[in-house]
């Protein structure tokens, strides 16, 4: 038995040596090479106004569904999480499936945009995008798909425009009960966190502070990730995936000061959306006024928006055609990467098909 096992040990040692050698060689290339190019699907810029960007992606299918689709990105991150690289791009997938895809994306707010409020996003930016899409397509309808806080903005807009052009509403990992976001509650505790002083001092909420707050949700996550990277430097596919997601995760955006102040007080501290007391621009928000077909997708292992924070949403919506789907994955892997390709993307396509005619 000992003699039979000997070749296995030799083979294991050889594999370990080869991988160690490749790690050293590829490690040099990793640190010397530029960051990967992401978000490269062909597109046209329809609106570029300060922090607001509206893109229209060029068709990749001969037949296109009638109802255009607007992706609304969270204001803390870049929209290229939807469009990583060919073969790993939700945008590309939707285009090839025949959807007319637009995206509302964000740039860092300019110094003169420090006074942007929730009303600017909900009552100006989203409606401006919707109007431009109608002008571009000639269609009166649109499907809105919001990710994370982009989903919150989409909900607020939809509730305040119940007779508007929206045909369908989809949200991914979207919180409504902010008291259940326990780690965010801890670092934004109003007994210690002076949001007024922060905004009055800086104008905009710094991106570094936001990045740190997200990192605090998993304090050892960055160290563990670097260890996994070191252990897998020999694996080109692993390194490619790591670099894509690491670039996106660290490419955070500052937030307009008044917008950050308002969301901190109204949502994190007062939990107005869940309590039914939310208002935007002096207009009361009631999610029961949303009666279009609605789909919410949550991630089973979401450490940013725990399931308890998004679970009440489905019952708060007034639609009769509504569905909540909980899929395996985390906050980011739900929408991008191998997990998303197998789970979310086909599920979204299946739901949209009959509702996009």
Number of C-alpha atoms within 10 A of each C-alpha: 5 6 7 8 9 11 11 11 11 11 11 12 12 12 12 12 12 12 17 17 14 15 20 14 13 18 18 11 12 16 9 9 9 8 13 13 10 17 18 13 17 12 16 12 12 15 16 13 11 14 17 19 18 27 21 20 19 15 19 17 14 8 12 18 18 18 23 23 26 24 25 27 25 21 25 20 22 19 22 20 24 22 19 25 20 14 12 18 25 23 26 25 20 20 20 16 19 19 26 25 23 25 25 23 21 22 20 21 20 14 13 11 18 20 18 18 20 22 18 15 21 21 18 13 20 22 17 15 22 24 12 15 24 15 11 11 14 11 13 17 20 23 24 25 23 26 25 24 22 25 26 22 24 26 27 25 25 26 21 21 16 16 12 15 17 21 19 23 25 25 26 25 31 29 28 26 23 24 18 18 20 15 17 18 15 11 13 18 15 14 6 9 12 12 20 14 11 16 21 14 11 13 20 26 24 18 18 14 12 16 17 12 16 16 15 14 15 14 12 10 12 12 11 12 13 12 11 14 18 15 13 20 24 20 14 11 10 13 18 15 16 16 15 18 17 14 14 16 16 14 14 20 21 21 26 27 26 22 21 23 24 17 16 19 16 16 20 21 16 16 20 19 23 20 11 13 13 19 17 18 11 8 10 14 21 21 25 13 17 25 20 20 21 24 21 22 22 28 25 17 17 17 16 21 25 23 21 15 20 24 19 14 20 16 13 17 21 18 17 11 12 17 15 17 13 16 17 16 18 21 22 20 19 27 24 22 20 13 17 22 19 11 15 25 19 15 15 14 15 11 15 21 14 9 14 18 10
